[in-house]
């Protein structure tokens, strides 16, 4: 398996443009881009649009985008927007994460 491309910190309107070229280039040049989002601390609508664009571009060029890890912030936005099926990758919750159920 190839090394995943890791995004860290906020993926928001403030850095979406700078990430765009890097992600689109990777999506176009890699037959199967693995994207690790486990270190993403914030994802806003601009960041979500960027991920959507990268997935669409990978598909358009006959490549694949696989999200191999999701942070809490990413899971929350994907759930809110009902996009887990669109991205099609298993959204795994780490075993060490505390239960979200109220006692």
N, CA, C and O atoms as a MOPAC input file, in Angstrom:
PM7 MOZYME 1SCF
protein

 N      0.84300 1    -1.18000 1     0.00000 1
 C      0.00000 1     0.00000 1     0.00000 1
 C      0.89200 1     1.24800 1     0.00000 1
 O      1.90800 1     1.30000 1     0.69200 1
 N      0.50000 1     2.22700 1    -0.77100 1
 C      1.26600 1     3.46700 1    -0.84300 1
 C      1.13000 1     4.27300 1     0.44800 1
 O      0.18000 1     4.09100 1     1.20900 1
 N      2.08700 1     5.15900 1     0.68000 1
 C      2.01900 1     6.05300 1     1.83300 1
 C      0.86700 1     7.02500 1     1.63900 1
 O      0.73400 1     7.61300 1     0.56500 1
 N      0.03000 1     7.20600 1     2.65700 1
 C     -1.07600 1     8.15700 1     2.50300 1
 C     -0.58100 1     9.60500 1     2.54100 1
 O      0.44600 1     9.91600 1     3.14400 1
 N     -1.32300 1    10.45300 1     1.90000 1
 C     -1.10200 1    11.89200 1     1.97300 1
 C     -1.82400 1    12.36200 1     3.22300 1
 O     -3.03800 1    12.19000 1     3.33600 1
 N     -1.10200 1    12.94800 1     4.16000 1
 C     -1.66000 1    13.33700 1     5.45100 1
 C     -1.95500 1    14.83000 1     5.45000 1
 O     -1.09000 1    15.64300 1     5.12400 1
 N     -3.19000 1    15.18600 1     5.82000 1
 C     -3.54700 1    16.58400 1     6.03800 1
 C     -3.61000 1    16.81400 1     7.53500 1
 O     -4.15000 1    15.99600 1     8.27900 1
 N     -3.05000 1    17.94500 1     7.97200 1
 C     -3.01200 1    18.27100 1     9.40200 1
 C     -3.64800 1    19.62700 1     9.65300 1
 O     -3.60100 1    20.51600 1     8.80200 1
 N     -4.24800 1    19.77800 1    10.83800 1
 C     -4.79700 1    21.06400 1    11.23500 1
 C     -6.12300 1    21.35300 1    10.55900 1
 O     -6.87500 1    20.44400 1    10.21000 1
 N     -6.39100 1    22.63300 1    10.38200 1
 C     -7.65600 1    23.07600 1     9.80700 1
 C     -7.63500 1    22.95500 1     8.28900 1
 O     -6.64800 1    23.29400 1     7.63500 1
 N     -8.73500 1    22.47100 1     7.75000 1
 C     -8.96200 1    22.46600 1     6.30400 1
 C    -10.18100 1    23.36600 1     6.10900 1
 O    -11.32900 1    22.92100 1     6.12300 1
 N     -9.87800 1    24.64800 1     5.92800 1
 C    -10.92200 1    25.66800 1     5.92700 1
 C    -10.70600 1    26.65500 1     4.78600 1
 O     -9.77600 1    26.52200 1     3.98900 1
 N    -11.57200 1    27.62800 1     4.73100 1
 C    -11.49000 1    28.66800 1     3.70600 1
 C    -10.13500 1    29.36400 1     3.72400 1
 O     -9.68700 1    29.87400 1     2.69700 1
 N     -9.49000 1    29.38800 1     4.86500 1
 C     -8.21100 1    30.09100 1     5.00500 1
 C     -7.04600 1    29.37500 1     4.32800 1
 O     -6.04700 1    30.01200 1     3.99400 1
 N     -7.15500 1    28.06800 1     4.12000 1
 C     -6.05400 1    27.36500 1     3.46200 1
 C     -6.51100 1    26.45900 1     2.32100 1
 O     -5.70400 1    25.70800 1     1.77400 1
 N     -7.77300 1    26.51700 1     1.95900 1
 C     -8.30100 1    25.65100 1     0.89700 1
 C     -7.59600 1    25.89700 1    -0.43400 1
 O     -7.29300 1    24.94700 1    -1.15600 1
 N     -7.33600 1    27.13500 1    -0.76000 1
 C     -6.69400 1    27.43600 1    -2.04000 1
 C     -5.27500 1    26.87000 1    -2.09400 1
 O     -4.85800 1    26.32900 1    -3.11900 1
 N     -4.54500 1    26.99300 1    -1.00400 1
 C     -3.16800 1    26.46700 1    -0.99400 1
 C     -3.15200 1    24.93300 1    -1.04200 1
 O     -2.22500 1    24.34600 1    -1.60100 1
 N     -4.16200 1    24.28500 1    -0.46400 1
 C     -4.24900 1    22.82700 1    -0.50300 1
 C     -4.76700 1    22.31600 1    -1.84900 1
 O     -4.47500 1    21.18800 1    -2.24700 1
 N     -5.52500 1    23.14300 1    -2.53300 1
 C     -6.20000 1    22.72400 1    -3.76900 1
 C     -5.21200 1    22.18200 1    -4.80300 1
 O     -5.39300 1    21.06900 1    -5.29600 1
 N     -4.18200 1    22.94100 1    -5.13700 1
 C     -3.23400 1    22.50900 1    -6.16000 1
 C     -2.53500 1    21.21400 1    -5.76100 1
 O     -2.36300 1    20.31400 1    -6.58300 1
 N     -2.13800 1    21.12600 1    -4.50500 1
 C     -1.44200 1    19.93100 1    -4.00800 1
 C     -2.33500 1    18.69200 1    -4.10900 1
 O     -1.89200 1    17.64000 1    -4.57100 1
 N     -3.59000 1    18.81900 1    -3.67700 1
 C     -4.49900 1    17.68100 1    -3.67900 1
 C     -4.92500 1    17.29000 1    -5.09100 1
 O     -4.99100 1    16.10500 1    -5.41500 1
 N     -5.21400 1    18.28700 1    -5.93300 1
 C     -5.61500 1    17.97400 1    -7.30900 1
 C     -4.47400 1    17.31300 1    -8.07900 1
 O     -4.69900 1    16.37700 1    -8.84600 1
 N     -3.26900 1    17.79500 1    -7.87700 1
 C     -2.10800 1    17.18900 1    -8.53100 1
 C     -1.95600 1    15.73000 1    -8.09900 1
 O     -1.71600 1    14.85200 1    -8.92800 1
 N     -2.09700 1    15.48100 1    -6.80900 1
 C     -1.98200 1    14.11500 1    -6.29300 1
 C     -3.10900 1    13.23400 1    -6.82600 1
 O     -2.87500 1    12.07600 1    -7.17200 1
 N     -4.32200 1    13.76900 1    -6.89500 1
 C     -5.47100 1    12.99200 1    -7.38000 1
 C     -5.32600 1    12.63700 1    -8.85300 1
 O     -5.74800 1    11.56300 1    -9.28300 1
 N     -4.73300 1    13.53600 1    -9.62200 1
 C     -4.57100 1    13.30400 1   -11.06400 1
 C     -3.41600 1    12.35500 1   -11.37400 1
 O     -3.45300 1    11.63000 1   -12.36800 1
 N     -2.39700 1    12.36000 1   -10.52600 1
 C     -1.18100 1    11.59700 1   -10.84200 1
 C     -1.11300 1    10.22500 1   -10.17400 1
 O     -0.27900 1     9.39800 1   -10.54500 1
 N     -1.96500 1     9.98100 1    -9.21300 1
 C     -1.91200 1     8.71300 1    -8.49100 1
 C     -3.12400 1     7.85400 1    -8.85000 1
 O     -4.25900 1     8.31500 1    -8.72800 1
 N     -2.90300 1     6.62200 1    -9.28900 1
 C     -4.03500 1     5.75000 1    -9.61200 1
 C     -4.94700 1     5.51600 1    -8.40600 1
 O     -6.15200 1     5.31600 1    -8.55900 1
 N     -4.36100 1     5.54400 1    -7.20900 1
 C     -5.15900 1     5.38900 1    -5.99200 1
 C     -4.53900 1     6.23600 1    -4.88700 1
 O     -3.58100 1     5.82600 1    -4.23100 1
 N     -5.10200 1     7.42100 1    -4.69500 1
 C     -4.61900 1     8.34100 1    -3.66900 1
 C     -5.23700 1     7.97500 1    -2.33000 1
 O     -6.45900 1     7.91400 1    -2.19100 1
 N     -4.38400 1     7.73300 1    -1.35100 1
 C     -4.83800 1     7.46600 1     0.01100 1
 C     -4.67900 1     8.76000 1     0.80200 1
 O     -3.58900 1     9.32800 1     0.86800 1
 N     -5.76700 1     9.21300 1     1.39400 1
 C     -5.78500 1    10.47300 1     2.11200 1
 C     -6.06800 1    10.21200 1     3.58300 1
 O     -7.10200 1     9.64200 1     3.93300 1
 N     -5.14700 1    10.63100 1     4.44100 1
 C     -5.28200 1    10.46500 1     5.89300 1
 C     -5.74400 1    11.78600 1     6.47800 1
 O     -5.01400 1    12.77600 1     6.45100 1
 N     -6.96100 1    11.79700 1     7.00900 1
 C     -7.53400 1    13.00700 1     7.59600 1
 C     -7.62200 1    12.91200 1     9.12300 1
 O     -8.36100 1    13.67100 1     9.75000 1
 N     -6.88200 1    11.99600 1     9.71000 1
 C     -6.97000 1    11.77500 1    11.16100 1
 C     -6.45000 1    12.95300 1    11.97600 1
 O     -6.78300 1    13.07600 1    13.15500 1
 N     -5.64600 1    13.81800 1    11.37600 1
 C     -5.09300 1    14.96400 1    12.11000 1
 C     -5.78000 1    16.28400 1    11.75200 1
 O     -5.30700 1    17.35500 1    12.13200 1
 N     -6.89000 1    16.20300 1    11.02500 1
 C     -7.65000 1    17.41300 1    10.68000 1
 C     -8.43800 1    17.85100 1    11.90800 1
 O     -9.22800 1    17.08400 1    12.45900 1
 N     -8.21300 1    19.09200 1    12.33000 1
 C     -8.86000 1    19.60100 1    13.54200 1
 C    -10.13500 1    20.38500 1    13.25400 1
 O    -10.97500 1    20.56000 1    14.13600 1
 N    -10.27600 1    20.85500 1    12.02100 1
 C    -11.45700 1    21.63300 1    11.64300 1
 C    -11.69800 1    21.45100 1    10.15400 1
 O    -10.76200 1    21.44900 1     9.35500 1
 N    -12.96300 1    21.29900 1     9.79200 1
 C    -13.35500 1    21.16900 1     8.38900 1
 C    -14.59300 1    22.02600 1     8.18500 1
 O    -15.64900 1    21.74100 1     8.75100 1
 N    -14.46800 1    23.07700 1     7.37600 1
 C    -15.62100 1    23.93300 1     7.10000 1
 C    -16.15900 1    23.62700 1     5.70500 1
 O    -15.70100 1    22.68800 1     5.05300 1
 N    -17.12800 1    24.41700 1     5.24600 1
 C    -17.74500 1    24.13800 1     3.94900 1
 C    -16.75200 1    24.27200 1     2.79900 1
 O    -16.85600 1    23.53600 1     1.81800 1
 N    -15.79600 1    25.18600 1     2.89300 1
 C    -14.78200 1    25.31200 1     1.83800 1
 C    -13.88700 1    24.07300 1     1.81000 1
 O    -13.54500 1    23.58200 1     0.73400 1
 N    -13.51200 1    23.57200 1     2.96800 1
 C    -12.71000 1    22.35500 1     3.04000 1
 C    -13.47700 1    21.14900 1     2.52800 1
 O    -12.91600 1    20.28600 1     1.85200 1
 N    -14.75600 1    21.09200 1     2.85100 1
 C    -15.59600 1    20.00600 1     2.36800 1
 C    -15.73200 1    20.06400 1     0.84500 1
 O    -15.66300 1    19.03400 1     0.17400 1
 N    -15.92100 1    21.25100 1     0.30800 1
 C    -15.99600 1    21.40800 1    -1.14600 1
 C    -14.69100 1    20.97300 1    -1.80600 1
 O    -14.70300 1    20.38000 1    -2.88500 1
 N    -13.58300 1    21.26700 1    -1.16500 1
 C    -12.28900 1    20.85900 1    -1.70200 1
 C    -12.18200 1    19.33700 1    -1.75600 1
 O    -11.76800 1    18.78500 1    -2.77500 1
 N    -12.54500 1    18.66000 1    -0.68300 1
 C    -12.50300 1    17.19600 1    -0.66900 1
 C    -13.43500 1    16.61800 1    -1.73000 1
 O    -13.09200 1    15.63900 1    -2.39200 1
 N    -14.60000 1    17.21500 1    -1.89100 1
 C    -15.55800 1    16.79000 1    -2.90700 1
 C    -14.95200 1    16.95000 1    -4.30200 1
 O    -15.05600 1    16.05100 1    -5.13600 1
 N    -14.32100 1    18.09800 1    -4.55000 1
 C    -13.67200 1    18.37200 1    -5.83400 1
 C    -12.56500 1    17.35900 1    -6.12600 1
 O    -12.46000 1    16.85600 1    -7.24500 1
 N    -11.75100 1    17.06600 1    -5.13400 1
 C    -10.64300 1    16.13100 1    -5.31600 1
 C    -11.18000 1    14.73700 1    -5.63000 1
 O    -10.64300 1    14.05100 1    -6.50000 1
 N    -12.22500 1    14.31300 1    -4.93500 1
 C    -12.85100 1    13.01200 1    -5.20800 1
 C    -13.39200 1    12.99100 1    -6.63600 1
 O    -13.18300 1    12.02400 1    -7.36900 1
 N    -14.08200 1    14.05100 1    -7.02600 1
 C    -14.66100 1    14.13500 1    -8.37500 1
 C    -13.57200 1    14.11600 1    -9.44400 1
 O    -13.72300 1    13.45200 1   -10.47000 1
 N    -12.47600 1    14.83800 1    -9.21300 1
 C    -11.38100 1    14.89200 1   -10.18200 1
 C    -10.68000 1    13.54300 1   -10.29900 1
 O    -10.33000 1    13.11900 1   -11.40100 1
 N    -10.47700 1    12.87400 1    -9.18500 1
 C     -9.86700 1    11.54200 1    -9.22600 1
 C    -10.73800 1    10.59900 1   -10.05500 1
 O    -10.23000 1     9.85500 1   -10.89400 1
 N    -12.02700 1    10.63100 1    -9.82400 1
 C    -12.95800 1     9.78000 1   -10.56400 1
 C    -12.95800 1    10.13800 1   -12.04600 1
 O    -12.95900 1     9.25000 1   -12.89800 1
 N    -12.95700 1    11.42300 1   -12.35500 1
 C    -12.98100 1    11.89000 1   -13.74500 1
 C    -11.76600 1    11.39500 1   -14.52100 1
 O    -11.86700 1    11.07900 1   -15.70700 1
 N    -10.63000 1    11.33000 1   -13.85800 1
 C     -9.39900 1    10.90800 1   -14.52400 1
 C     -9.16200 1     9.39500 1   -14.44500 1
 O     -8.11100 1     8.90200 1   -14.85500 1
 N    -10.14700 1     8.66900 1   -13.91700 1
 C    -10.01900 1     7.21600 1   -13.83200 1
 C     -9.21300 1     6.73600 1   -12.64500 1
 O     -8.83600 1     5.56600 1   -12.57800 1
 N     -8.94800 1     7.62300 1   -11.71500 1
 C     -8.20200 1     7.27600 1   -10.50900 1
 C     -9.16300 1     7.11200 1    -9.33800 1
 O    -10.37200 1     7.28400 1    -9.49000 1
 N     -8.62700 1     6.78400 1    -8.19200 1
 C     -9.45000 1     6.59100 1    -7.00000 1
 C     -8.90400 1     7.43200 1    -5.85200 1
 O     -7.69600 1     7.63700 1    -5.73400 1
 N     -9.79700 1     7.90500 1    -5.02500 1
 C     -9.44200 1     8.59400 1    -3.78400 1
 C     -9.98800 1     7.75800 1    -2.64300 1
 O    -11.18400 1     7.47200 1    -2.59000 1
 N     -9.12300 1     7.37100 1    -1.74000 1
 C     -9.52000 1     6.59500 1    -0.57000 1
 C     -9.15700 1     7.38700 1     0.68100 1
 O     -7.99900 1     7.75500 1     0.87800 1
 N    -10.13700 1     7.64200 1     1.50900 1
 C     -9.86200 1     8.27300 1     2.79800 1
 C     -9.62300 1     7.13000 1     3.77700 1
 O    -10.51400 1     6.32600 1     4.05000 1
 N     -8.40200 1     7.07500 1     4.29700 1
 C     -8.00700 1     5.93300 1     5.11900 1
 C     -8.13800 1     6.19500 1     6.61300 1
 O     -8.05800 1     5.26000 1     7.40900 1
 N     -8.33800 1     7.45300 1     7.00900 1
 C     -8.53200 1     7.77800 1     8.42600 1
 C     -9.28100 1     9.09600 1     8.52900 1
 O     -9.05300 1    10.01900 1     7.74700 1
 N    -10.18200 1     9.17200 1     9.50600 1
 C    -11.03000 1    10.34500 1     9.70000 1
 C    -10.86300 1    10.86600 1    11.13100 1
 O    -10.84200 1    10.08100 1    12.07900 1
 N    -10.74700 1    12.16000 1    11.28400 1
 C    -10.72600 1    12.75500 1    12.62600 1
 C    -12.16600 1    12.96400 1    13.09300 1
 O    -13.10600 1    12.79200 1    12.31600 1
 N    -12.33400 1    13.33100 1    14.34900 1
 C    -13.66400 1    13.67000 1    14.86700 1
 C    -14.30500 1    14.77400 1    14.03700 1
 O    -15.48900 1    14.70600 1    13.70900 1
 N    -13.51300 1    15.79400 1    13.69700 1
 C    -14.04300 1    16.92600 1    12.93600 1
 C    -14.55200 1    16.48300 1    11.56700 1
 O    -15.60500 1    16.93100 1    11.11600 1
 N    -13.81200 1    15.61700 1    10.92000 1
 C    -14.21700 1    15.11700 1     9.60200 1
 C    -15.46000 1    14.24700 1     9.72100 1
 O    -16.39800 1    14.39900 1     8.93800 1
 N    -15.47900 1    13.34600 1    10.68300 1
 C    -16.65100 1    12.48000 1    10.87800 1
 C    -17.89600 1    13.31100 1    11.14800 1
 O    -18.97100 1    13.01700 1    10.62400 1
 N    -17.75100 1    14.34100 1    11.95900 1
 C    -18.90000 1    15.19000 1    12.30900 1
 C    -19.48300 1    15.86200 1    11.06800 1
 O    -20.69800 1    15.86100 1    10.87500 1
 N    -18.62600 1    16.43200 1    10.22900 1
 C    -19.09900 1    17.12300 1     9.02100 1
 C    -19.67000 1    16.12400 1     8.01900 1
 O    -20.72300 1    16.37800 1     7.43300 1
 N    -19.00200 1    15.00400 1     7.81500 1
 C    -19.51200 1    13.98900 1     6.88600 1
 C    -20.88100 1    13.49300 1     7.34100 1
 O    -21.78300 1    13.31600 1     6.52200 1
 N    -21.03700 1    13.26900 1     8.64800 1
 C    -22.33600 1    12.83000 1     9.17700 1
 C    -23.39200 1    13.91000 1     8.98500 1
 O    -24.50300 1    13.62600 1     8.53700 1
 N    -23.04800 1    15.13800 1     9.32000 1
 C    -23.99000 1    16.25800 1     9.20600 1
 C    -24.48100 1    16.42500 1     7.76700 1
 O    -25.66000 1    16.69300 1     7.53700 1
 N    -23.58900 1    16.26700 1     6.82000 1
 C    -23.91600 1    16.45700 1     5.39700 1
 C    -24.28700 1    15.16100 1     4.69300 1
 O    -24.54500 1    15.15700 1     3.48900 1
 N    -24.31500 1    14.05900 1     5.44000 1
 C    -24.67100 1    12.75000 1     4.90000 1
 C    -23.79900 1    12.39000 1     3.68700 1
 O    -24.31200 1    11.98300 1     2.64400 1
 N    -22.48300 1    12.54300 1     3.83600 1
 C    -21.56400 1    12.30900 1     2.73500 1
 C    -20.71500 1    11.04600 1     2.87500 1
 O    -19.84100 1    10.79400 1     2.04600 1
 N    -20.96000 1    10.26600 1     3.90000 1
 C    -20.16800 1     9.03800 1     4.05400 1
 C    -20.30700 1     8.12900 1     2.84000 1
 O    -19.31900 1     7.55300 1     2.38400 1
 N    -21.50100 1     7.99500 1     2.32000 1
 C    -21.72200 1     7.13300 1     1.15800 1
 C    -21.03700 1     7.69900 1    -0.08300 1
 O    -20.50700 1     6.93500 1    -0.89000 1
 N    -21.03500 1     9.01000 1    -0.25200 1
 C    -20.39600 1     9.61300 1    -1.42800 1
 C    -18.90500 1     9.29000 1    -1.45600 1
 O    -18.36200 1     8.89800 1    -2.49000 1
 N    -18.25700 1     9.45700 1    -0.31900 1
 C    -16.82600 1     9.18400 1    -0.27800 1
 C    -16.55700 1     7.67800 1    -0.25600 1
 O    -15.50000 1     7.22900 1    -0.69800 1
 N    -17.51500 1     6.89900 1     0.25800 1
 C    -17.46100 1     5.45700 1     0.12500 1
 C    -16.40000 1     4.73100 1     0.92100 1
 O    -16.13900 1     3.55600 1     0.66000 1
 N    -15.78900 1     5.38100 1     1.87100 1
 C    -14.73400 1     4.75300 1     2.66000 1
 C    -15.26900 1     4.43600 1     4.05000 1
 O    -16.08000 1     5.19500 1     4.58100 1
 N    -14.83600 1     3.34200 1     4.64600 1
 C    -15.30500 1     3.03800 1     5.99200 1
 C    -14.85700 1     4.12200 1     6.97400 1
 O    -13.69000 1     4.51300 1     7.00000 1
 N    -15.78800 1     4.58800 1     7.76200 1
 C    -15.48800 1     5.59200 1     8.76900 1
 C    -15.32400 1     4.86100 1    10.08600 1
 O    -16.30700 1     4.48700 1    10.72600 1
 N    -14.08500 1     4.65900 1    10.48500 1
 C    -13.78800 1     3.89300 1    11.68400 1
 C    -13.56600 1     4.81200 1    12.86900 1
 O    -12.90400 1     5.84400 1    12.76000 1
 N    -14.12600 1     4.42600 1    13.99700 1
 C    -13.92500 1     5.16500 1    15.23300 1
 C    -12.86300 1     4.41500 1    16.03000 1
 O    -13.03700 1     3.23800 1    16.34500 1
 N    -11.75100 1     5.10100 1    16.35900 1
 C    -10.66500 1     4.42500 1    17.08400 1
 C    -11.13400 1     3.83700 1    18.40800 1
 O    -11.99400 1     4.41300 1    19.07300 1
 N    -10.57100 1     2.68900 1    18.79500 1
 C    -10.96000 1     1.99800 1    20.02100 1
 C    -10.68800 1     2.82700 1    21.26200 1
 O    -11.42000 1     2.71100 1    22.24500 1
 N     -9.65500 1     3.66200 1    21.24700 1
 C     -9.31000 1     4.43200 1    22.43400 1
 C    -10.18700 1     5.65800 1    22.64800 1
 O    -10.06000 1     6.34200 1    23.66400 1
 N    -11.06600 1     5.93700 1    21.71000 1
 C    -11.93100 1     7.10400 1    21.82600 1
 C    -13.00000 1     6.84100 1    22.88100 1
 O    -13.60400 1     5.76900 1    22.88500 1
 N    -13.24900 1     7.81400 1    23.79100 1
 C    -14.26300 1     7.60500 1    24.82900 1
 C    -15.64800 1     7.49400 1    24.21800 1
 O    -15.92600 1     8.04900 1    23.15500 1
 N    -16.50100 1     6.77100 1    24.90500 1
 C    -17.87500 1     6.59900 1    24.45100 1
 C    -18.59800 1     7.94000 1    24.42300 1
 O    -18.38900 1     8.78300 1    25.29600 1
 N    -19.43400 1     8.13300 1    23.43600 1
 C    -20.19500 1     9.38700 1    23.30900 1
 C    -21.56200 1     9.27100 1    23.96100 1
 O    -22.32800 1    10.23500 1    23.95000 1
 N    -21.88400 1     8.13100 1    24.52100 1
 C    -23.17800 1     7.95300 1    25.16000 1
 C    -23.15200 1     8.56600 1    26.54600 1
 O    -22.16100 1     8.46800 1    27.26900 1
 N    -24.25900 1     9.20200 1    26.90500 1
 C    -24.37200 1     9.79800 1    28.24900 1
 C    -24.56500 1     8.67700 1    29.25800 1
 O    -25.23400 1     7.68000 1    28.98800 1
 N    -23.96900 1     8.86000 1    30.41300 1
 C    -24.07900 1     7.83900 1    31.46700 1
 C    -25.40700 1     7.93300 1    32.16100 1
 O    -25.68200 1     7.15600 1    33.07500 1

